[in-house]
Amino acid sequence: MKRKKKKNEIIAYLYLLPAIIIFIWFTYFPFIKTILMSFSRTNMRGEIKRFIGFKNYAEILSSPNFVNMLLVTFKFVLLVVIFSTVIGLSLALLVNNKTKINRVFKVVYSLPMAISSATASIIWMLIFHPSLGIINKLLHINVGWLIDSKIAIFSVALVTIWMNTGVNFIFFYAGLKNVPTQLVESAEIDGAKYRHKLFHVIMPIISPTIFFMIVINTINAFQAFGQVNILTGGGPGESTNVFVFSIYREAFFNGRFDVACAQSIILFLIMLCVTLIQFKNENKGVFYQ
């Protein structure tokens, strides 16, 4: 009996072996290679030449651009996470009833999901155009949305928020459908106003969904690249030079793969710390049924 059980376990692992090999090759091997390269000096082709210890990390942390890059990244992440979550939840609450017209809004609010970041960035680049853009035309203003260092980061964040709207809307809408109607009706019978139902009945029930979307939006915001690359290229100046774009620029423009790998590890550690802080505070505002 034990021999048969052991044989079945071996067969099961053999079935899993191809998937395990692919997972290790495309996930763990690149991660380990990135760590090794971050402690090494590489050539223009990314080949490791010699071990240099923490010199790459020291160079990054002592760079005058590091603090600016960190501030820009966190500003961008905060803007995207806060507004993506609030707007997605607000849209889901607006269509959370059974009227026929809301079927149209469900489709409209979900459309940004079907558009790639490159396509969306090109569309918004035309919208933000100083002389031909629809925003400046309608408002009769002359604002350089993508060329003004003071507002460029807000413009890129706006595009990212718009791109996240579809995903946030769908998840929040699904979460609202799990709210028991009996609880909402009981609150109405007791004379509760809409804001009381929202903050004391609906929000606590969908709090796991809200927490999940905050975590996902945070991770996606830290990894944002396409819209930054197309819309501003990290400029003007260094006003939109977020971490991921800096990694891309160091590797593929400057040919410094070792520094780029060190920046990747720093970004990974920052994301890990932020995520751990979020999960540590999970119990303070998340209520599981």
Steps between C-alpha positions, in 0.01 A plus 500: 500500500779741593693404185194574285448835673864594446475397134194721453684794659796451264264487199326817620833684530602380155183656358585824682867493397463688165301779669753516788793524258333780300407684820856479639657597166284805438452616863772396744793484260456863376456617859819328617685626190382856577637473856835371374525777238417767758817401691714489186641716225360416156588595144270662241348158419408428862772239552644479853869593509591524867351511848497849660282453809270785601659766276198517266265549795729764651511685169119500471434604861758780485372629164326842515229363269409215736300712746318673213422164337370367832278804559365495145423128524315529831309808383394310189403187698294698753312686227426184305400282797275758668314619192483160327341348808260788568389539137461126444290464815293809418417374150408156636267660755335710226403198290418267787131478419282320247405778259545426128716805429761373745582215263638761262705662775643161601641459151625860480675488838667168410633616161841626626588136573492422126755770411872438532723744685674600174173575321358685800817707532489605135132598531569706811808654340269646234252610768780675694652665191563872579349637177291217355387327820128490578549604865668830416250561218192445718631694800660775286830467684861445398647246740794273421362193674799282413773763464448690825711344775248606766200315355650227279490241778131577561426457129673159488319400822168603342563270203591213735188560711287492185666174393430345842134605504370189323669247726408688817141541387452130425648382830304750707180426310547127567563578867181708525298212359603295805348751743188335652192699402338411834757709688451801273120470524518470879706818515243677279216387726689639799513835321868497404601751234711400201830614655427294812421193290817557299745543789341267756356220285640489146861608557573256787362210293706581191809598702691184386443607140613856577815370670573265208463781246721736703777237501461427128488870409813562709697223329383608153585865571855411606540302177353765265724546198328518159310823558806671652720392211259614228357816657803666659807275479573581863495875435474787491823502695459218751143586600351165386806280542340218697701197613405263217581754230836572664578127495411485130712807421806376689485159330407575140622858452806518723591130470547475878320174567668462838363831631160422348493166682592671828215747447267204432593341832447831683158535336418142596591568863292820503198318356550215747510741797192690381306177446603360841387825666165473321448141614614582853225763524244280326311409817440865591259566214415168335208291622461144377158339519 
